[in-house]
Amino acid sequence: MPQTQNIEHCTAKDGLAIAEALRGLAGRKVAVIGHVRPDGDCIGSQVALTRCLNSLGADAIAVNEHTVPRNLSAFVGDTPFFQPEAVADLSERFIISVDCAAMKRLGPKVCERIAQVAINIDHHISNESFARANYIYPNASAAAEILGCLLVDQKLPIDAVTAQALYVGIYTDTGQFRFASTSAYSFELCCQLIAHGAIPSKAASEIYENEPLSKILLLRAFLDSLRFEYGGRFCVGILPEDIWESTGAVHEQADGMVDYARTIEGVQIGALLEYRKDSVKGSFRAKDASMRVDLLAAKFNGGGHACAAGFNCDMKPEDFYPAMLKALGEIFEPKA
């Protein structure tokens, strides 16, 4: 039966157990894997844990189905980071997953090359505990917060690149410290990461102040598409299949745009839908955890957090939209 630690943060007892496991990997080949379409928390957590393991004497690499997003590449440094097809011995490595709620979210190219995940470190409430040992802390603001707590409390190696990567993970997953998941500990930990070399201004400038024109054109198209349902309580923007060619944008540049829908006055849930011919990829964002958009996303083969979730659904767009509205009715117009 998988072991699951379902507590707020990495306590001293659990931290000691994880630290001993990491130190025990000295001399072994390890792969630190994150979820597809990686965000700041995913990349930051992969970079930090990989660097820590290498400092402890392991032969560790970071592996992701997709490439590091352009606006996060400055935070990788000299960390060995690969896509799965470039790693010939991936099946032989000790596998640790970070910031990933389900095995399938590691991606098909990864899953076909590994037999099992040994350690799963995550903060998603919907985590499926798919590894041999699962350390899940749903109340932590980010996977990077869990790892930062571990590295600081257990006095594991933290160089400047590691500190910056962890800061980026917390900074992005808290919405620049705006989301309800932000706690006093988030700030305390970031202060310690700054002391280890993290530079807040670098995170802000690289991630939010260095956008290519293609992303601005994509954002314009998204904002032009906004529509409202349920008396303005739900706002959704749609990116059609041909938008990428017309704007020159890439899919990763849509990340975060859903928050524009969520932040409109009166809106309780915002959504971004990426339409394909026979499928829909989407994100839900809620202003209040009581909306449980992770459960909403689960109806469409997804999951995530109570306030932030995503999905990939094999439905035609014209069939998906009414199905989504019906599911939203259970939230906005529950039966007595």
C-alpha positions in Angstrom: 0.0 0.0 0.0 1.5 3.4 -1.0 2.6 5.6 1.9 1.0 9.0 1.9 1.8 11.9 4.2 -1.3 14.1 4.1 -0.1 17.1 6.2 0.5 20.8 5.6 4.2 20.9 5.3 7.2 18.7 5.3 7.6 18.1 9.1 10.9 17.3 10.7 10.1 13.6 11.0 9.0 13.3 7.4 11.8 15.6 6.2 14.3 13.4 7.8 12.9 10.3 6.1 13.0 12.0 2.7 16.5 13.4 3.3 17.8 10.0 4.3 16.3 8.5 1.1 17.9 11.2 -1.0 21.3 10.8 0.6 21.0 7.0 0.0 20.9 7.7 -3.7 24.6 8.7 -3.8 26.2 6.8 -6.7 22.9 5.9 -8.3 21.3 7.1 -11.5 18.2 9.1 -10.9 15.6 10.9 -13.0 13.5 13.8 -11.6 10.4 14.0 -13.8 7.6 16.6 -13.9 4.3 17.0 -15.6 3.6 17.8 -19.2 3.4 21.4 -20.3 5.6 22.4 -17.3 5.0 25.6 -15.4 7.3 27.5 -13.0 6.6 25.2 -10.1 7.3 22.1 -12.1 10.6 23.4 -13.7 11.7 25.0 -10.5 11.1 21.8 -8.5 12.8 19.6 -11.1 15.9 21.9 -11.2 16.2 22.2 -7.5 15.9 18.5 -6.7 18.2 17.5 -9.5 20.9 19.8 -8.4 20.5 18.8 -4.7 20.9 15.1 -5.7 24.0 15.7 -7.7 25.5 17.6 -4.9 24.8 14.6 -2.7 26.7 12.3 -5.1 24.0 11.0 -7.3 24.0 10.9 -11.1 20.7 12.9 -11.5 19.0 14.4 -14.5 15.7 16.3 -15.0 13.4 14.8 -17.6 10.2 16.3 -19.1 8.0 15.3 -22.0 8.1 18.9 -23.2 10.9 21.4 -23.5 11.5 24.1 -20.8 9.3 27.1 -21.6 11.1 30.1 -23.0 10.4 32.3 -20.0 11.7 29.7 -17.6 14.9 28.7 -19.4 17.0 31.3 -17.6 16.4 29.4 -14.3 17.8 26.0 -15.4 21.5 27.1 -15.3 23.8 24.1 -16.0 21.2 21.6 -14.7 21.2 18.5 -16.9 17.7 18.7 -18.4 16.4 16.4 -21.2 13.3 15.1 -23.0 12.7 11.4 -22.6 13.8 10.3 -26.1 17.3 11.7 -25.4 17.8 9.5 -22.3 18.8 6.0 -23.4 18.9 4.6 -19.8 15.7 6.2 -18.5 14.2 2.8 -17.7 17.2 2.0 -15.5 17.0 5.1 -13.4 15.5 5.6 -9.9 12.4 7.8 -10.7 11.2 10.7 -8.6 8.2 12.8 -9.7 7.6 16.3 -8.6 4.5 18.5 -8.9 2.5 15.8 -10.7 -0.9 14.5 -9.6 -1.2 11.4 -11.8 1.1 9.0 -13.6 -0.5 9.9 -17.0 0.4 13.5 -16.4 4.1 12.6 -16.8 3.3 12.1 -20.5 3.1 9.0 -22.8 6.7 9.2 -23.9 7.9 9.1 -20.3 5.4 6.5 -19.1 6.3 4.0 -21.9 10.0 4.2 -20.8 9.6 3.7 -17.0 8.1 0.9 -15.0 7.3 2.7 -11.8 7.8 5.9 -9.9 9.7 5.4 -6.7 9.0 8.7 -4.9 6.2 11.1 -5.6 6.4 14.7 -4.0 3.4 16.9 -4.7 0.9 19.4 -3.4 -2.2 18.7 -5.6 -5.3 17.7 -3.6 -6.2 15.3 -6.5 -2.9 13.4 -6.3 -3.5 9.7 -7.0 -0.6 8.4 -4.9 0.8 6.5 -7.8 4.4 5.9 -6.5 5.9 3.4 -4.1 6.3 6.3 -1.6 4.0 9.3 -1.8 4.6 12.6 0.0 1.6 14.7 -0.7 1.0 18.1 1.1 -2.2 19.7 -0.3 -1.9 22.8 1.9 1.5 23.7 0.6 1.4 26.6 -1.9 3.7 24.8 -4.3 5.8 21.6 -4.8 8.8 24.0 -4.6 7.6 25.0 -1.1 7.7 21.4 0.0 11.2 21.0 -1.4 12.4 24.3 -0.1 11.2 23.3 3.4 13.0 20.0 3.0 16.3 21.4 1.8 16.4 24.2 4.4 15.3 22.2 7.4 17.5 19.2 6.6 20.5 21.4 5.7 20.7 19.8 2.2 22.8 21.6 -0.5 21.3 24.9 -1.8 23.3 26.8 -4.4 22.1 30.1 -6.0 20.6 28.4 -9.0 18.6 26.0 -6.7 17.4 28.9 -4.5 16.3 30.8 -7.6 14.5 27.8 -9.0 12.6 27.2 -5.7 11.7 30.9 -5.5 10.4 30.8 -9.0 8.2 27.8 -8.2 6.6 29.5 -5.2 6.4 32.9 -6.9 4.5 31.5 -9.9 2.3 29.0 -8.2 1.1 31.6 -5.7 0.2 33.9 -8.5 3.0 36.3 -7.4 1.9 35.8 -3.8 -1.8 36.7 -4.6 -3.5 33.3 -4.2 -5.2 32.0 -1.1 -2.6 29.3 -0.9 0.1 31.9 0.1 0.9 31.6 3.8 3.3 33.2 6.2 5.6 30.3 5.7 5.7 31.0 2.0 7.2 34.4 2.7 9.5 33.0 5.5 10.9 30.4 3.1 11.4 32.9 0.3 13.4 35.1 2.7 15.7 32.1 3.3 15.9 31.4 -0.4 16.9 35.0 -1.0 19.6 34.6 1.6 20.9 31.6 -0.5 21.0 33.7 -3.7 17.5 33.9 -5.1 16.9 37.3 -6.8 13.2 38.3 -6.9 13.6 40.9 -9.6 15.1 38.4 -11.9 12.0 36.1 -11.5 9.7 39.0 -12.2 11.6 40.4 -15.2 12.2 37.0 -16.9 8.7 35.6 -16.4 6.4 38.6 -16.7 8.3 41.4 -18.4 9.9 39.8 -21.4 7.0 38.7 -23.6 7.3 38.0 -27.3 4.8 39.8 -29.6 3.2 36.4 -30.5 2.0 36.0 -26.9 0.4 39.5 -26.9 -1.4 38.6 -30.1 -2.6 35.4 -28.6 -3.8 37.2 -25.5 -5.7 39.7 -27.6 -7.5 36.8 -29.4 -8.3 35.2 -26.0 -9.7 38.4 -24.6 -11.8 39.0 -27.7 -13.3 35.5 -27.3 -14.5 35.9 -23.7 -18.1 35.0 -23.1 -20.2 34.8 -19.9 -22.5 32.2 -18.6 -24.6 31.7 -15.4 -25.4 35.4 -15.0 -21.7 36.4 -15.3 -20.5 34.0 -12.6 -18.6 32.0 -15.2 -16.3 33.5 -17.9 -14.6 31.5 -20.6 -12.2 32.3 -23.4 -11.6 30.0 -26.4 -8.5 29.6 -28.5 -9.5 27.9 -31.8 -7.3 25.4 -33.5 -6.0 27.9 -36.2 -5.0 30.6 -33.7 -1.4 29.3 -33.3 -0.6 29.7 -37.0 -2.3 33.1 -37.2 -0.5 34.6 -34.2 2.8 32.7 -34.4 2.3 31.7 -30.8 3.1 28.3 -29.2 0.8 26.4 -26.8 2.9 27.1 -23.7 2.2 30.9 -24.2 -1.4 30.3 -23.3 -0.4 29.4 -19.7 -1.7 31.9 -17.2 -4.2 33.6 -19.6 -7.1 32.0 -17.8 -6.5 34.3 -14.9 -7.8 37.2 -17.0 -11.2 35.6 -17.1 -11.1 34.8 -13.4 -10.2 38.3 -12.3 -13.3 40.0 -13.8 -15.7 41.5 -11.3 -18.5 39.1 -10.5 -16.8 36.1 -12.0 -16.4 33.1 -9.7 -14.9 30.7 -12.1 -12.8 31.5 -15.2 -11.8 29.1 -17.9 -9.6 28.9 -20.9 -10.4 26.3 -23.6 -8.0 25.2 -26.4 -10.0 23.7 -29.2 -8.6 20.9 -31.4 -10.4 18.9 -34.0 -11.5 16.0 -31.8 -10.4 17.2 -28.3 -10.3 20.1 -25.8 -7.6 21.1 -23.4 -8.7 23.5 -20.7 -8.0 25.3 -17.4 -10.4 26.3 -14.7 -9.6 29.0 -12.1 -11.8 29.8 -9.1 -11.8 32.7 -6.7 -12.9 30.5 -3.8 -11.8 27.0 -2.9 -15.4 26.0 -2.2 -15.9 25.9 -6.0 -13.7 22.8 -6.2 -12.7 23.1 -9.8 -10.5 20.0 -9.3 -13.7 18.0 -9.2 -15.1 19.9 -12.2 -11.9 19.1 -14.2 -12.1 15.4 -13.0 -15.3 15.1 -15.0 -13.2 15.7 -18.1 -10.2 13.5 -17.4 -8.4 16.2 -15.4 -7.6 17.3 -11.9 -5.6 19.7 -9.8 -6.3 22.1 -6.9 -9.6 23.3 -5.4 -9.0 26.7 -7.0 -6.9 25.7 -10.1 -7.3 22.7 -12.3 -6.8 21.5 -15.9 -7.9 18.8 -18.2 -7.5 17.1 -21.6 -10.7 15.7 -22.9 -11.3 13.6 -26.0 -14.5 15.3 -27.0 -15.4 17.3 -30.1 -15.6 21.0 -29.1 -19.2 21.2 -30.1 -20.0 18.4 -27.7 -17.8 19.5 -24.9 -19.2 23.0 -24.4 -22.8 21.9 -23.5 -21.3 19.1 -21.3 -19.2 21.7 -19.5 -22.2 24.0 -18.9 -24.2 21.0 -17.5 -21.4 20.2 -15.1 -21.2 23.9 -14.1 -24.9 23.8 -13.3 -24.1 21.4 -10.5 -22.0 24.1 -8.9 -24.0 27.2 -9.7 -27.5 25.8 -9.5 -27.3 22.8 -7.2 -30.5 20.8 -6.6 -32.0 21.1 -3.2 
